[in-house]
Structures are given as C-alpha cells and as structure tokens.
Amino acid sequence: MERQPPPPLITMETMLHQMASHGMGAEMVNPAMDLMYDLLHSFLPCPSVSAASSLSADCSPPGGGSEDRLSALPDAILRNVVSRLPAKDAARTAVLSSRWRPLWRSAPLALVDAHLLQSAGGEDSPHHAGTGSVTAAVSRVLEAHRGPFRCVNLTRISMGAHRAELALWLDLLAVKGVEEFVFVNRPWPLDFPLPTTIFSLASVKRLYLGAWGFPNTSALPRGKAFPHLLELGLGCIAMEDRDLNFLLARSPVLQTLVVYASQKYVNLRIISRSLRCVQLCMCIVHDVSVVDAQRLERLFLWEATSDEKVGTRVKFGHAPKLRFVGYLMPGLHVLEVGNTIIKAETRASPRTIVPSVKTLALNVHFGVRSEAKMIPCFLRCFPNIETLHIKSEETDQPAGKLNQKFWKETSGIECVQSHIREMVFHECRGERSELAFLKFILENAQVLREVVILFVKGSLSSGDNAAAKLNKDLSSVKKASENCRLVILESSISRGGTCWSCKVASDFDVADPFYCCC
C-alpha cells in the first residue's frame, strides 16, 4: 500500500512551547502541563507499595507483655515484611530492635519518589516536582541499600536538572538489580535523551518509561538486551520504528507491550515468540503488522488514529492463538489478511479470514455510509467470533446513513449466522442507522443469547423511559434466536467521554477487557 510522506507531527511539547511563545504565562501553561502528566500517569502501573499505611514500633503481643513475637520470625519472613513497606518506613525498622537493624539493607526494597516528595512537603505537580531534598534522598537510598530493589518508581523528578544523579542512579540499579522500574522524565523537554545505561538493567522484569527521547539503538552494542523483561510500557516516547523493533528483538521473554501517546508515528512489525498482548493507545498509527507471533492473544488499538490521507494498515499474518482484537475502525483501518487487502467486494475464503479470534470490537461512525458499509467485510474476516462489541461514534459530518434495506440485502456472514452468542452495543444514541444494524443482528444471529445496549447519557430520555423507547423500537423484530435476552442500560461514560484501562486490558485473567473497560 503506497504511502505519502507524513505531515509534521504536533506533539504535546510543541503545543506547550507554542503557548509559551505566544505570551501565555505560567497560569495557563502549567495547568496544560499538569493535564498532560495526568494523562501519562493514567497509563502507569500503581506503585506496589502504599504510603497510606502507618508503621508502629510496638512489636509486643495484643494485650501487652514484653515478648517480641514478631522479631522471632525467620529472616525470610521479616525481609518480606520490610520489602512491602515504603523505603522510608523500611529504613525506620532498623530502630525497632537489633534484630531488625540489618534486615532493611538486605530485603528487596521498594523506592517511590512520590512518597519521599510527600514526606518532604513538596507539591505533587510537574512544575514543582524534583526538589533537591527528594533527589538527595533517592541517591542516599540507592547508595545505602545493597540491593536488589523490588520496585523503583521515579516519576516526580525533573531529570534534565539532575543529570549527574540520573547517571548515578542507573549505574547503581544496573549493578544492584531492580525487578520493576517506572521511570518518567518531567516536566520537559519531553524528548530529553534516555541514557543508554537503561539497557544495562538486565534483571528488570517490568519496565515503564515516560516522556523521553529514545536513544539511537542502531549504535548500541549487540549484547545490550532485556533477558528477563516480561512487561514493557512506553508512554509519550519519541522513538523511531527501528527502536521499537530493537526492543522486541532484544526482549526474548516479553509478554506485554503497551505504547501510549507516542510522540511520533507508530509503525510496528510484531515478530515475537513470547508476546501475548500488544496495546497501541492514543497513537497515530500508520502500520501494525502481525508477522509472526506464535503466542499473541490480544491486539488492542484504542484511539489509534491515522491521518485521513494515508489510513492505518492492520495486517494479520501468523498468530494462531489470537483471541481478542479491537477496536478496529472500518473506513480508517485498512485490513490485510496474508497478502489480501480487504475491500467491500472481498469474499470470505481461507486466505481472507482470521479464524482464531473469538472476541472482536469495532469502532463505527454509523452516520458515515462508507464506514458503515465496511462492517460486513470486517465481520467476514473473523468467522468464529462469539462476542461482538460495537462502539458507535458520533460524527459532526454525516455522509449518507445506511438504511434497513442495505442490511436486509446483506448475507453470508458466518459469524453472525452461526457463532455470535453475545453482542454489546456501546454508546447507543437511538439513531435510525444504529437501530437498523441492531435489527439486522437480531434477525440473523441464530445462536445469539444476549444483546446488551449501553445508551449514552442524555441522548435519550433518562431512566426507564430510555429502555422503554429502545424496547419499543426493537419490539417488531423477528429474532432468529428465540432465547435471546435484550438488556438496556445507561452507559457509565458521559457523552463524548471515553474509557480504557491498560492494566485491565493486559490482565490475562480478565475474560473480556472490552466489557470491563466500558
């Protein structure tokens, strides 16, 4: 598929610089910066320890007495206790008794700079973050503790103002070891160079990076790799395609990849023997190709847009375990299965289907005829789906809505006729084009058990009246499945809002992440 040169990408940093250059003061720029970092932090995992709990020095048994039963526990259990405390409280255990004194230095420690910032009375805001006392405290902990570290979360410090400390921290973590590392640069520049020492963290299993400029990976030594990395999150990163490919190639056991609000266009070739979940969220994506992914189960594109002239190619190759796909966007995403580009006239055949997928989510502008017409084509590519999610998007420029006649003339969709057991219709506004599609599903889905309709707040009359109206509109439908249950609920998302949880989507114990994130 031929591609034109992309237009210049407008990043959040560019917008903030433009605001400042046009005379907008700190009272306007700082809130915008806060908003950007709130967005970035929404994708980060929560620290594995909490500063909310208090530490008591009373080790005596309930009811009083002088016997210290807690200190009598084995070292392994006490180290486990210490490792679950914030770093400042873990260090304070040394004053409990001589028995506790050496434990904190040998227990896998949890270091979260936000906890230190709260202790120092600092403001939790990007333009106030990174006080000298917090930076010094991080250095003291990393130097004093022998390692390894269970988790290190550094998200509140302006890295550009502390280059020497930054180099020291990464050197210490490379030597002492860290299992979980969350590393965010603030406040700006957003493309401040990420030190190449990051590739020396051989012990890391969970790595989240935010607001960095990625180094040129083509210049790195061949031995640089993440041999134990299971989960990788890249938020607001300025990186080239080669860097993303490098990370996949050098992470042999990686299971989860999340790319969030990338500063540059994303072109991703998925070649991995270990990846199970890929999420591309709030990115401008030109191309995502599943080339060879033997263990891939989940492919999520949330708010993954493209420029209108080019579109986004989504290509499916070898992925025999792929079960969840979405949100695909008919009209904006161009599907390719094997070497076949899916078009409106494409017929289903072994070369044009992805038979492993069981749950599919589509994001549709029903008010745009050219998009809605592609729904049958997309559905034919996934003949074995059992759960279908449809998210209806509002459009400012409707272009020829489809009517009931189009759907009556549509046939030969195997998943609709034989496999779909549940459908969830998100953000329904009760428009005629939406109802036409709902009637088509009800009239043709022979094994359908349940249809859940989530209507937008304020789009219909509220409460029971909304459910009654939709029930009335669909009451004349002759259902293909007599046992199908119709459930109509008000959506928890306000009009124009959106919801997605990267954490939920990456949780392999969650049966249906599309339903949990609605």
URZI-V660475 format. One record per pair of residues at least 24 apart in sequence whose ideal C-beta (glycine too) atoms are under 6 Angstrom apart, sorted by the first residue. I is the first residue (numbers start at 1). GAP is how many residues later the second one is. If there is no record, write none. Layout:
i=I gap=GAP
i=I gap=GAP
This chain:
i=1 gap=312
i=3 gap=307
i=6 gap=259
i=9 gap=255
i=11 gap=252
i=12 gap=24
i=13 gap=175
i=13 gap=177
i=30 gap=97
i=33 gap=93
i=33 gap=154
i=34 gap=91
i=37 gap=89
i=40 gap=170
i=40 gap=195
i=40 gap=196
i=43 gap=192
i=43 gap=217
i=43 gap=459
i=44 gap=138
i=44 gap=164
i=47 gap=65
i=47 gap=106
i=48 gap=103
i=49 gap=37
i=49 gap=61
i=51 gap=35
i=51 gap=64
i=55 gap=34
i=57 gap=39
i=71 gap=26
i=71 gap=28
i=78 gap=25
i=79 gap=24
i=79 gap=28
i=82 gap=25
i=83 gap=24
i=83 gap=25
i=83 gap=67
i=86 gap=29
i=87 gap=24
i=87 gap=54
i=88 gap=31
i=105 gap=40
i=105 gap=41
i=108 gap=40
i=108 gap=42
i=109 gap=36
i=109 gap=40
i=110 gap=40
i=110 gap=41
i=111 gap=30
i=111 gap=41
i=112 gap=41
i=113 gap=25
i=113 gap=41
i=113 gap=43
i=113 gap=44
i=114 gap=42
i=117 gap=39
i=126 gap=60
i=126 gap=61
i=127 gap=60
i=129 gap=27
i=129 gap=57
i=130 gap=27
i=130 gap=28
i=135 gap=27
i=135 gap=30
i=139 gap=26
i=142 gap=27
i=142 gap=30
i=147 gap=29
i=147 gap=30
i=148 gap=28
i=148 gap=29
i=149 gap=29
i=150 gap=29
i=151 gap=29
i=152 gap=26
i=152 gap=29
i=153 gap=29
i=154 gap=29
i=155 gap=29
i=158 gap=28
i=159 gap=26
i=160 gap=32
i=170 gap=25
i=170 gap=27
i=173 gap=28
i=174 gap=26
i=174 gap=27
i=177 gap=26
i=178 gap=26
i=179 gap=26
i=180 gap=26
i=181 gap=26
i=182 gap=26
i=183 gap=26
i=184 gap=26
i=184 gap=27
i=185 gap=26
i=185 gap=27
i=191 gap=47
i=199 gap=25
i=202 gap=25
i=204 gap=25
i=205 gap=25
i=206 gap=25
i=207 gap=25
i=208 gap=25
i=209 gap=25
i=210 gap=25
i=210 gap=26
i=211 gap=25
i=212 gap=25
i=213 gap=25
i=214 gap=25
i=214 gap=29
i=217 gap=26
i=217 gap=29
i=225 gap=25
i=226 gap=25
i=229 gap=25
i=230 gap=25
i=231 gap=25
i=232 gap=25
i=233 gap=25
i=234 gap=25
i=235 gap=25
i=236 gap=25
i=238 gap=25
i=238 gap=26
i=241 gap=26
i=244 gap=24
i=248 gap=24
i=256 gap=250
i=258 gap=244
i=259 gap=24
i=277 gap=229
i=279 gap=223
i=279 gap=226
i=280 gap=24
i=285 gap=27
i=287 gap=26
i=288 gap=26
i=289 gap=26
i=290 gap=26
i=290 gap=27
i=290 gap=29
i=291 gap=26
i=292 gap=26
i=293 gap=26
i=295 gap=26
i=296 gap=26
i=297 gap=24
i=297 gap=26
i=298 gap=26
i=299 gap=26
i=300 gap=205
i=302 gap=198
i=306 gap=26
i=316 gap=38
i=320 gap=36
i=322 gap=34
i=322 gap=35
i=323 gap=35
i=324 gap=35
i=325 gap=32
i=325 gap=35
i=326 gap=34
i=326 gap=35
i=327 gap=34
i=327 gap=36
i=328 gap=34
i=329 gap=34
i=330 gap=41
i=330 gap=44
i=330 gap=45
i=330 gap=48
i=331 gap=39
i=331 gap=40
i=331 gap=43
i=335 gap=46
i=337 gap=44
i=342 gap=35
i=342 gap=39
i=344 gap=33
i=348 gap=32
i=353 gap=28
i=353 gap=30
i=354 gap=27
i=354 gap=28
i=355 gap=29
i=357 gap=25
i=357 gap=28
i=358 gap=27
i=358 gap=28
i=359 gap=28
i=360 gap=25
i=360 gap=28
i=361 gap=28
i=361 gap=153
i=362 gap=28
i=363 gap=28
i=365 gap=28
i=365 gap=30
i=366 gap=26
i=366 gap=67
i=366 gap=68
i=367 gap=28
i=367 gap=31
i=367 gap=34
i=368 gap=27
i=368 gap=31
i=369 gap=30
i=369 gap=31
i=369 gap=33
i=372 gap=30
i=376 gap=34
i=376 gap=37
i=379 gap=34
i=379 gap=36
i=380 gap=33
i=382 gap=33
i=383 gap=31
i=383 gap=32
i=384 gap=35
i=385 gap=30
i=386 gap=33
i=386 gap=35
i=387 gap=35
i=388 gap=32
i=388 gap=35
i=389 gap=35
i=389 gap=125
i=390 gap=35
i=391 gap=35
i=391 gap=36
i=392 gap=35
i=392 gap=36
i=392 gap=42
i=401 gap=32
i=402 gap=31
i=404 gap=32
i=407 gap=29
i=407 gap=33
i=416 gap=28
i=416 gap=29
i=417 gap=29
i=420 gap=25
i=420 gap=28
i=421 gap=26
i=421 gap=28
i=422 gap=28
i=423 gap=28
i=424 gap=28
i=425 gap=28
i=426 gap=28
i=426 gap=92
i=427 gap=29
i=428 gap=25
i=428 gap=27
i=429 gap=27
i=429 gap=30
i=430 gap=30
i=435 gap=38
i=439 gap=38
i=442 gap=35
i=442 gap=37
i=443 gap=34
i=443 gap=37
i=444 gap=36
i=445 gap=35
i=446 gap=34
i=446 gap=35
i=448 gap=33
i=448 gap=36
i=450 gap=35
i=451 gap=35
i=452 gap=35
i=453 gap=35
i=454 gap=35
i=454 gap=37
i=456 gap=35
i=456 gap=39
i=457 gap=37
i=457 gap=38
i=458 gap=37
